[in-house]
Amino acid sequence: MADSFFKSKKNWAVVIAASIAVVASVVVLNKKSTKIAEEKNETARPYIHPPLAGVDIPFTIYKVNAVSGTKLTLKTGSSITIPENAFVDETGKHLTGEVELRCREFHDPVDFFVAGIPMTYDSAGVRYHFESAGMIEIAAYQNNKQVSIAPEKSVNIELASNYKSTEHNLYKLDTTKNNWSCLGKDKVIVTKNNTENKNEKQVAAVQSSKAYEAIEEQKTVLQKEKETQLTSAQKNMSEPVKPVKAINTKYNFNIDVDVNEFPELAIYKGLLFQVGDENKNFNESSYNVVWDDASIKEGTKKGENYLLTLKKGAKKYSLIVYPVFEGKNYESAKKIYQEKYNKYTVLLDKKVEDEKRIEAEYQTKLAALKKQEIALKNKWEEESKQEFNRLTAQEKIKRTFAINSFGIYNCDHAMPYPKGVSCIANLTVDDKKLMCYDIFLVDSAKNALFNFYKNPVINFSFDPQSKNILWTVENGVLYWLKPEQFNSIQVREGKADLVMNKVDIKFKTAAEIKAFFKL
């Protein structure tokens, strides 16, 4: 069968064609595998990955009553309205008590860059970039466990913005599918920036900040230290009991007292216990009884009288008694008391001085902490004012929407990459290729951060009519192409070398980056 097949010229041609088809399919498969490998490499990292270690957009923390709900005003002028009974745990149970609300906003390319939030949107196999009108991330926790919005509730967001365009849609970042989900349109509210609006008071979230909480903890520690010092100053400060002379017309008992249990009575000898007048049912016949047991404990007046309990079989008899002394024992007790009292007054004077010193030191340290609180509050208010002014021009714009789950929400307009100059871009520094993966283009004409992948960039493009900045990071170091360098980019045979500049500054905040790049 095989021999007859290969002898046929017609069939041999078919075999050759089939072989070519097999080879072609292998080539296609290999190309597909390469593409998949590239995509896997791109998505192997966390979907949200801040490129600069130690630099991020910090969360502001608010404490919210889970039952009553509230309206929070952020330092940017944005607001969050939380209804009553808005939070549930992982089982769906409504929460009570305090819930910690964490939120942060992103309003410009530097915010997007340092936070590492992807600004690309894949739709129908086409990748778009976002031009943002404002973005917010919001989450809630109780006892360090993340909680959710109750199914029947929604949280209303009024996001401060510089953009009143109605072309923008509302998106939520889907970290499971690594893409943005379009939720429709937000609502744009524009109001004139009149004097009343300028003087609008902001709710200071400073009291929920980590720095404020640290100061509060220091105040608690300081209070405990003060209490410990005061307790130490009061040691051995018990005032001696003044001896009382026995009255001959009253009955008394001679009882051995446990000196460990009643140390205030152990300093005297010849101690007797006199029957108090409050014992209306006292009967002198109790003297004629041989009691099996007698016990004594503090009475109705601490340090002054005691409760004497006598027992014989099932019979029990209780009396209020007072410590007294007779004759020489009384004189001796008075002398001992005076010596003890003189020492006590010396210790008392020292205790008063120690308490004054301890209180003065406490007030000095407390005043320093309060000064820090005031400075923190003033700094917060100044930052709030600057941030509010930055997001407020002739008109104050709010983009409003309701959310049913926590996460990252973006008021965005999807658009293609910039056009004008297209080339394969090779990023170098000191004549060496930069080993970088993410390359970011800032186009001043748009509130966007365009993302390119891998150096050299196969499909690099930019608008030469705009002011552009290019960023990338290699081994934690930031490099950039200055705006004026774009004018001198020379494209030869579809390729261009971009000589990057190393940034030697170690940034700590997004504000420092904005100041450096004058954005």
VEXDREN-2710 file (C-alpha; in Angstrom, 1 decimal):
% VEXDREN-2710
k/r/px/py/pz
1/MET/0.0/0.0/0.0
2/ALA/2.8/2.4/1.0
3/ASP/4.9/1.5/-2.1
4/SER/2.0/2.1/-4.6
5/PHE/1.4/5.5/-2.9
6/PHE/4.9/6.8/-3.3
7/LYS/5.2/5.5/-6.8
8/SER/2.4/7.8/-7.9
9/LYS/3.6/11.2/-9.1
10/LYS/0.3/12.8/-8.3
11/ASN/0.3/11.5/-4.7
12/TRP/4.0/12.6/-4.3
13/ALA/3.0/16.1/-5.0
14/VAL/0.3/15.9/-2.4
15/VAL/2.9/14.6/0.1
16/ILE/5.1/17.6/-0.7
17/ALA/2.2/20.0/-0.3
18/ALA/1.2/18.3/3.0
19/SER/4.8/18.6/4.2
20/ILE/4.9/22.3/3.4
21/ALA/1.6/22.7/5.3
22/VAL/3.1/21.0/8.3
23/VAL/6.1/23.2/8.3
24/ALA/4.0/26.3/7.9
25/SER/1.8/25.3/10.9
26/VAL/4.9/24.8/13.0
27/VAL/6.0/28.3/12.2
28/VAL/2.6/29.7/13.1
29/LEU/2.5/27.8/16.3
30/ASN/5.9/29.0/17.2
31/LYS/4.9/32.6/16.6
32/LYS/1.8/32.1/18.7
33/SER/3.8/30.5/21.5
34/THR/6.2/33.5/21.5
35/LYS/3.4/35.9/21.7
36/ILE/1.8/34.0/24.6
37/ALA/5.2/33.8/26.3
38/GLU/5.5/37.6/26.0
39/GLU/2.0/38.1/27.4
40/LYS/2.8/35.8/30.3
41/ASN/5.9/37.7/31.0
42/GLU/4.0/40.9/31.0
43/THR/1.3/39.6/33.4
44/ALA/3.6/37.5/35.6
45/ARG/4.3/40.6/37.8
46/PRO/1.6/42.0/40.1
47/TYR/-1.0/43.8/38.0
48/ILE/-0.5/46.9/40.3
49/HIS/3.3/47.3/40.8
50/PRO/4.7/50.7/42.0
51/PRO/8.0/51.1/40.0
52/LEU/9.9/53.0/42.6
53/ALA/10.5/51.3/46.0
54/GLY/9.3/53.4/48.9
55/VAL/7.3/55.8/46.8
56/ASP/3.6/55.5/46.6
57/ILE/0.4/57.4/47.0
58/PRO/-0.5/56.9/50.7
59/PHE/-3.9/56.1/52.0
60/THR/-5.9/58.4/54.2
61/ILE/-7.6/56.6/57.1
62/TYR/-11.0/57.6/58.5
63/LYS/-12.8/56.0/61.4
64/VAL/-16.5/55.4/60.6
65/ASN/-19.4/54.2/62.7
66/ALA/-20.7/51.1/60.9
67/VAL/-24.3/51.7/62.1
68/SER/-24.9/55.4/61.8
69/GLY/-23.1/56.2/58.6
70/THR/-21.5/59.5/57.7
71/LYS/-20.3/61.9/55.0
72/LEU/-16.5/62.4/54.8
73/THR/-14.9/65.3/53.0
74/LEU/-11.4/64.6/51.7
75/LYS/-8.6/67.1/51.6
76/THR/-9.0/67.4/47.8
77/GLY/-12.6/68.5/48.2
78/SER/-13.9/65.0/47.2
79/SER/-16.5/63.5/49.5
80/ILE/-17.7/60.0/50.4
81/THR/-21.2/59.5/51.7
82/ILE/-21.7/56.2/53.6
83/PRO/-25.3/55.2/54.5
84/GLU/-26.4/53.5/57.7
85/ASN/-25.6/49.8/58.2
86/ALA/-23.4/49.9/55.1
87/PHE/-20.8/47.2/56.0
88/VAL/-20.9/43.4/56.2
89/ASP/-18.3/40.8/57.0
90/GLU/-17.4/37.8/54.8
91/THR/-20.5/35.9/56.0
92/GLY/-22.8/38.8/55.0
93/LYS/-23.5/39.8/58.6
94/HIS/-24.0/43.5/59.2
95/LEU/-21.2/45.1/61.2
96/THR/-21.4/47.3/64.3
97/GLY/-18.8/49.4/66.0
98/GLU/-16.0/51.2/64.2
99/VAL/-14.9/50.5/60.6
100/GLU/-11.6/51.8/59.2
101/LEU/-12.1/53.4/55.8
102/ARG/-9.0/53.7/53.7
103/CYS/-8.9/55.9/50.5
104/ARG/-6.6/57.6/48.2
105/GLU/-6.9/59.6/45.0
106/PHE/-4.9/59.8/41.7
107/HIS/-5.2/62.9/39.5
108/ASP/-2.2/63.2/37.3
109/PRO/0.5/61.1/35.5
110/VAL/2.8/61.2/38.5
111/ASP/0.1/59.7/40.7
112/PHE/-0.6/57.0/38.1
113/PHE/3.2/56.3/37.7
114/VAL/4.2/56.0/41.4
115/ALA/1.1/53.9/42.3
116/GLY/1.8/51.5/39.5
117/ILE/-1.8/51.4/38.4
118/PRO/-2.2/50.2/34.8
119/MET/-3.7/52.9/32.5
120/THR/-4.3/50.6/29.5
121/TYR/-7.7/49.2/28.5
122/ASP/-8.1/46.2/26.3
123/SER/-11.3/46.0/24.3
124/ALA/-12.0/43.6/21.3
125/GLY/-8.3/42.8/21.0
126/VAL/-7.3/46.5/20.8
127/ARG/-5.3/48.2/23.5
128/TYR/-6.3/51.7/24.4
129/HIS/-4.9/54.2/26.9
130/PHE/-6.8/56.2/29.5
131/GLU/-7.0/59.9/29.8
132/SER/-8.2/60.2/33.4
133/ALA/-10.5/62.8/34.9
134/GLY/-9.8/61.4/38.4
135/MET/-9.4/58.1/40.1
136/ILE/-10.1/56.9/43.6
137/GLU/-9.2/53.7/45.5
138/ILE/-11.4/52.9/48.6
139/ALA/-11.4/49.9/51.0
140/ALA/-12.7/49.2/54.5
141/TYR/-11.5/47.1/57.3
142/GLN/-12.5/46.0/60.8
143/ASN/-10.0/44.4/63.1
144/ASN/-7.6/44.3/60.2
145/LYS/-10.0/42.2/58.1
146/GLN/-11.4/43.5/54.9
147/VAL/-15.1/44.1/54.9
148/SER/-17.6/44.7/52.1
149/ILE/-20.5/47.0/51.2
150/ALA/-23.9/45.4/52.1
151/PRO/-25.7/44.1/49.0
152/GLU/-28.7/46.4/49.5
153/LYS/-26.5/49.5/50.1
154/SER/-24.3/51.8/48.0
155/VAL/-21.6/54.4/48.8
156/ASN/-21.8/57.7/47.0
157/ILE/-18.6/59.3/45.7
158/GLU/-18.2/62.9/44.7
159/LEU/-14.7/62.9/43.1
160/ALA/-13.0/66.3/42.7
161/SER/-11.8/66.8/39.1
162/ASN/-10.3/69.3/36.7
163/TYR/-12.2/67.9/33.8
164/LYS/-15.9/68.4/33.0
165/SER/-15.9/66.4/29.8
166/THR/-18.8/64.1/29.3
167/GLU/-16.8/61.8/27.0
168/HIS/-15.4/60.0/30.1
169/ASN/-16.8/56.7/31.3
170/LEU/-16.6/55.2/34.8
171/TYR/-14.4/52.1/35.0
172/LYS/-13.5/49.7/37.8
173/LEU/-10.2/47.9/37.9
174/ASP/-10.7/44.1/37.8
175/THR/-7.6/42.5/39.4
176/THR/-8.9/39.0/38.6
177/LYS/-9.1/39.6/34.8
178/ASN/-6.3/42.2/34.8
179/ASN/-8.4/44.7/32.9
180/TRP/-10.8/47.6/33.5
181/SER/-14.6/47.0/33.5
182/CYS/-16.7/49.8/32.0
183/LEU/-19.6/50.7/34.4
184/GLY/-21.2/53.4/32.2
185/LYS/-21.3/57.1/32.8
186/ASP/-20.6/59.2/35.9
187/LYS/-22.4/62.4/36.5
188/VAL/-20.6/65.7/36.2
189/ILE/-21.5/68.6/38.6
190/VAL/-20.0/72.0/37.9
191/THR/-20.4/74.9/40.3
192/LYS/-18.8/78.3/40.3
193/ASN/-15.9/78.8/42.6
194/ASN/-17.4/81.7/44.6
195/THR/-16.2/82.9/48.0
196/GLU/-18.5/80.6/49.9
197/ASN/-16.9/77.6/48.1
198/LYS/-13.4/78.9/48.8
199/ASN/-14.2/79.0/52.5
200/GLU/-15.8/75.6/52.5
201/LYS/-14.5/73.8/55.5
202/GLN/-12.7/70.4/55.0
203/VAL/-13.1/67.6/57.5
204/ALA/-9.6/67.1/58.9
205/ALA/-8.7/63.4/58.6
206/VAL/-5.5/64.2/60.5
207/GLN/-7.0/62.6/63.6
208/SER/-7.2/59.3/61.7
209/SER/-3.6/59.6/60.3
210/LYS/-0.8/57.3/61.4
211/ALA/1.2/60.2/62.7
212/TYR/-1.7/61.4/64.8
213/GLU/-2.3/57.9/66.2
214/ALA/1.4/57.7/67.1
215/ILE/1.1/60.9/69.1
216/GLU/-2.0/59.6/70.8
217/GLU/-0.1/56.4/71.7
218/GLN/2.7/58.5/73.2
219/LYS/0.2/60.4/75.3
220/THR/-1.2/57.2/76.6
221/VAL/2.3/55.9/77.5
222/LEU/3.1/59.2/79.1
223/GLN/-0.1/59.0/81.3
224/LYS/0.8/55.5/82.4
225/GLU/4.4/56.5/83.3
226/LYS/3.0/59.4/85.4
227/GLU/0.6/57.0/87.2
228/THR/3.5/54.5/87.9
229/GLN/5.7/57.3/89.2
230/LEU/2.8/58.6/91.5
231/THR/2.2/55.1/92.8
232/SER/5.9/54.7/93.5
233/ALA/5.9/58.0/95.4
234/GLN/3.0/56.9/97.6
235/LYS/4.8/53.7/98.8
236/ASN/5.3/53.5/102.6
237/MET/3.0/56.5/103.0
238/SER/0.4/55.0/105.3
239/GLU/-0.5/57.4/108.1
240/PRO/0.0/55.8/111.6
241/VAL/-3.2/55.1/113.6
242/LYS/-3.5/57.5/116.6
243/PRO/-3.9/55.5/119.8
244/VAL/-7.1/56.0/121.7
245/LYS/-7.3/55.7/125.5
246/ALA/-9.7/53.1/126.8
247/ILE/-12.9/54.2/128.7
248/ASN/-13.2/52.5/132.0
249/THR/-17.0/52.3/131.8
250/LYS/-16.9/50.3/128.5
251/TYR/-16.2/46.7/127.8
252/ASN/-13.1/45.5/125.9
253/PHE/-11.4/42.4/124.7
254/ASN/-7.8/41.3/124.5
255/ILE/-7.3/39.5/121.2
256/ASP/-4.1/38.5/119.4
257/VAL/-4.0/40.2/116.0
258/ASP/-2.2/38.9/112.9
259/VAL/0.4/41.5/112.3
260/ASN/0.6/40.7/108.6
261/GLU/-3.1/41.2/108.1
262/PHE/-3.3/44.4/110.2
263/PRO/0.1/46.1/110.1
264/GLU/-1.3/49.4/111.3
265/LEU/-2.0/47.7/114.7
266/ALA/1.2/45.8/115.0
267/ILE/3.3/48.9/116.1
268/TYR/1.7/49.1/119.5
269/LYS/1.8/46.8/122.6
270/GLY/-1.1/46.1/125.0
271/LEU/-3.8/46.5/122.4
272/LEU/-7.4/46.1/123.5
273/PHE/-10.6/46.1/121.5
274/GLN/-13.4/48.2/123.1
275/VAL/-17.0/47.5/122.4
276/GLY/-18.6/50.3/120.3
277/ASP/-21.8/52.1/121.3
278/GLU/-23.4/51.0/118.0
279/ASN/-23.7/47.5/119.4
280/LYS/-27.2/48.0/120.9
281/ASN/-27.7/44.3/121.6
282/PHE/-24.4/43.7/123.4
283/ASN/-24.8/41.5/126.5
284/GLU/-22.1/41.4/129.1
285/SER/-22.8/37.7/129.6
286/SER/-20.6/37.1/126.5
287/TYR/-17.7/37.6/128.9
288/ASN/-18.7/34.4/130.7
289/VAL/-18.6/32.3/127.6
290/VAL/-15.4/30.4/126.6
291/TRP/-15.4/31.0/122.8
292/ASP/-14.0/28.4/120.5
293/ASP/-12.8/30.9/117.9
294/ALA/-12.5/34.7/117.3
295/SER/-11.8/36.6/114.1
296/ILE/-11.4/40.2/113.2
297/LYS/-11.7/42.2/110.0
298/GLU/-12.2/45.8/108.9
299/GLY/-15.4/47.4/110.2
300/THR/-17.7/50.1/109.0
301/LYS/-15.1/52.8/109.3
302/LYS/-11.8/51.9/107.7
303/GLY/-8.8/52.3/109.9
304/GLU/-11.0/53.3/112.8
305/ASN/-13.1/50.3/113.9
306/TYR/-13.2/46.5/113.2
307/LEU/-15.7/43.7/113.2
308/LEU/-15.1/41.1/115.8
309/THR/-16.8/37.7/115.3
310/LEU/-16.9/35.2/118.1
311/LYS/-17.9/31.5/117.6
312/LYS/-18.9/28.6/119.9
313/GLY/-20.3/25.6/118.2
314/ALA/-23.3/26.8/116.1
315/LYS/-23.4/30.0/118.0
316/LYS/-22.0/33.1/116.3
317/TYR/-21.7/36.6/117.8
318/SER/-20.5/39.8/116.0
319/LEU/-19.5/43.1/117.5
320/ILE/-18.1/46.4/116.2
321/VAL/-15.0/47.2/118.3
322/TYR/-12.4/49.9/118.5
323/PRO/-8.7/49.6/119.2
324/VAL/-7.8/51.2/122.6
325/PHE/-5.0/51.2/125.2
326/GLU/-4.9/51.4/129.0
327/GLY/-2.4/53.0/131.4
328/LYS/1.3/52.7/130.5
329/ASN/0.4/51.0/127.3
330/TYR/-1.5/54.1/126.2
331/GLU/1.5/56.4/127.2
332/SER/3.9/54.1/125.3
333/ALA/1.6/54.0/122.3
334/LYS/1.4/57.8/122.2
335/LYS/5.1/58.1/122.2
336/ILE/5.5/55.6/119.4
337/TYR/2.7/57.3/117.4
338/GLN/4.4/60.7/117.7
339/GLU/7.7/59.3/116.4
340/LYS/5.9/57.5/113.5
341/TYR/3.8/60.6/112.7
342/ASN/6.9/62.9/112.6
343/LYS/8.5/60.5/110.0
344/TYR/5.2/60.3/108.2
345/THR/5.0/64.1/107.8
346/VAL/8.6/64.2/106.4
347/LEU/7.6/61.6/103.9
348/LEU/4.4/63.4/103.2
349/ASP/6.2/66.6/102.4
350/LYS/8.5/64.7/100.1
351/LYS/5.5/63.0/98.4
352/VAL/3.9/66.4/97.7
353/GLU/7.1/67.7/96.2
354/ASP/7.5/64.5/94.1
355/GLU/4.0/64.8/92.9
356/LYS/4.5/68.4/91.9
357/ARG/7.7/67.4/90.0
358/ILE/6.1/64.4/88.3
359/GLU/3.1/66.5/87.3
360/ALA/5.3/69.3/86.0
361/GLU/7.4/66.9/83.9
362/TYR/4.2/65.3/82.6
363/GLN/2.7/68.6/81.6
364/THR/6.0/69.6/79.8
365/LYS/6.0/66.4/77.8
366/LEU/2.3/66.6/77.1
367/ALA/2.7/70.2/75.9
368/ALA/5.4/69.0/73.5
369/LEU/3.1/66.3/72.1
370/LYS/0.2/68.8/71.8
371/LYS/2.6/71.1/69.9
372/GLN/3.3/68.2/67.5
373/GLU/-0.5/67.7/67.0
374/ILE/-1.0/71.4/66.2
375/ALA/1.9/71.3/63.8
376/LEU/0.5/68.2/62.2
377/LYS/-3.0/69.8/61.9
378/ASN/-1.5/73.0/60.4
379/LYS/0.5/70.9/57.9
380/TRP/-2.6/68.9/57.0
381/GLU/-4.7/72.1/56.5
382/GLU/-2.0/73.7/54.4
383/GLU/-1.7/70.5/52.2
384/SER/-5.5/70.4/52.0
385/LYS/-5.6/74.0/50.9
386/GLN/-2.9/73.4/48.2
387/GLU/-4.5/70.2/47.0
388/PHE/-7.9/71.8/46.9
389/ASN/-6.6/74.8/45.0
390/ARG/-4.8/72.6/42.6
391/LEU/-8.0/70.8/41.7
392/THR/-10.0/74.0/41.7
393/ALA/-9.9/76.6/38.9
394/GLN/-12.6/79.1/37.9
395/GLU/-15.1/76.2/38.3
396/LYS/-15.3/73.5/40.9
397/ILE/-16.0/70.1/39.2
398/LYS/-17.3/67.0/40.9
399/ARG/-17.7/63.7/39.1
400/THR/-20.3/61.7/41.1
401/PHE/-21.2/58.0/41.1
402/ALA/-22.3/55.3/43.4
403/ILE/-20.4/52.1/44.2
404/ASN/-21.6/48.7/45.4
405/SER/-18.1/47.3/46.1
406/PHE/-14.8/48.6/47.2
407/GLY/-11.8/48.9/44.8
408/ILE/-10.3/51.3/42.3
409/TYR/-12.6/53.5/40.2
410/ASN/-11.5/55.6/37.3
411/CYS/-13.3/58.4/35.4
412/ASP/-11.6/57.8/32.0
413/HIS/-11.6/58.4/28.3
414/ALA/-10.1/55.6/26.3
415/MET/-7.9/56.8/23.4
416/PRO/-5.3/55.4/21.1
417/TYR/-1.5/56.0/21.4
418/PRO/-0.3/59.4/20.3
419/LYS/0.5/60.0/16.7
420/GLY/3.1/62.0/14.8
421/VAL/6.5/60.2/15.1
422/SER/6.6/56.4/15.1
423/CYS/9.8/54.4/15.4
424/ILE/11.6/51.6/17.1
425/ALA/13.1/53.3/20.1
426/ASN/16.3/52.1/21.8
427/LEU/16.8/53.6/25.3
428/THR/20.5/54.0/26.3
429/VAL/22.6/55.6/29.0
430/ASP/26.3/56.0/28.7
431/ASP/26.2/54.1/25.4
432/LYS/24.7/51.1/27.1
433/LYS/21.3/49.6/26.5
434/LEU/18.9/50.2/29.5
435/MET/17.6/46.9/30.8
436/CYS/14.1/48.1/31.5
437/TYR/10.6/46.7/30.9
438/ASP/8.1/49.5/31.5
439/ILE/8.5/52.8/29.6
440/PHE/6.2/55.7/30.3
441/LEU/5.4/58.6/28.1
442/VAL/3.8/61.8/29.5
443/ASP/2.0/64.0/27.0
444/SER/1.3/67.4/28.5
445/ALA/-1.7/67.9/26.2
446/LYS/-3.4/65.0/27.9
447/ASN/-3.9/63.8/31.5
448/ALA/-2.5/60.4/30.5
449/LEU/0.4/58.1/31.1
450/PHE/1.2/56.1/28.0
451/ASN/2.8/52.7/28.7
452/PHE/5.3/51.0/26.3
453/TYR/6.9/47.6/26.9
454/LYS/10.5/46.4/26.7
455/ASN/13.6/48.1/25.4
456/PRO/14.0/48.5/22.5
457/VAL/10.4/49.7/22.1
458/ILE/9.1/48.3/18.8
459/ASN/6.1/50.6/18.5
460/PHE/7.2/53.8/20.1
461/SER/5.2/56.9/19.1
462/PHE/4.7/60.5/20.3
463/ASP/3.2/63.8/19.2
464/PRO/6.0/66.2/18.4
465/GLN/3.6/69.1/18.8
466/SER/3.2/68.4/22.5
467/LYS/5.5/68.7/25.5
468/ASN/6.6/65.2/26.2
469/ILE/8.6/63.5/29.0
470/LEU/9.7/59.8/29.0
471/TRP/10.4/57.8/32.1
472/THR/11.7/54.3/32.8
473/VAL/13.2/52.4/35.8
474/GLU/16.2/50.1/35.8
475/ASN/17.1/48.3/39.0
476/GLY/15.1/50.9/41.1
477/VAL/16.8/53.9/39.4
478/LEU/14.7/56.4/37.5
479/TYR/15.8/57.6/34.1
480/TRP/14.1/60.3/31.9
481/LEU/14.2/61.9/28.5
482/LYS/13.8/65.6/28.9
483/PRO/11.2/67.5/26.9
484/GLU/13.7/69.4/24.8
485/GLN/15.4/66.1/23.8
486/PHE/12.3/65.1/21.8
487/ASN/13.0/67.9/19.4
488/SER/16.3/66.3/18.5
489/ILE/15.2/62.7/18.0
490/GLN/16.4/61.5/14.7
491/VAL/14.7/58.6/13.1
492/ARG/16.8/56.6/10.6
493/GLU/15.4/53.6/8.8
494/GLY/12.5/53.5/11.3
495/LYS/14.8/53.5/14.4
496/ALA/15.9/56.1/16.9
497/ASP/18.3/56.1/19.9
498/LEU/17.0/57.8/23.0
499/VAL/19.8/58.9/25.3
500/MET/18.3/58.8/28.8
501/ASN/19.3/60.9/31.8
502/LYS/19.8/59.3/35.2
503/VAL/17.9/60.9/38.1
504/ASP/20.2/60.8/41.2
505/ILE/17.6/62.0/43.6
506/LYS/16.0/59.4/45.9
507/PHE/12.4/60.5/46.0
508/LYS/10.2/59.9/49.0
509/THR/6.9/61.3/47.8
510/ALA/5.0/61.9/44.6
511/ALA/5.1/65.6/45.4
512/GLU/8.9/65.6/45.2
513/ILE/8.7/63.9/41.8
514/LYS/6.2/66.5/40.5
515/ALA/8.4/69.3/41.8
516/PHE/11.5/67.8/40.1
517/PHE/9.7/67.3/36.7
518/LYS/7.8/70.6/37.1
519/LEU/4.5/68.9/36.7
END
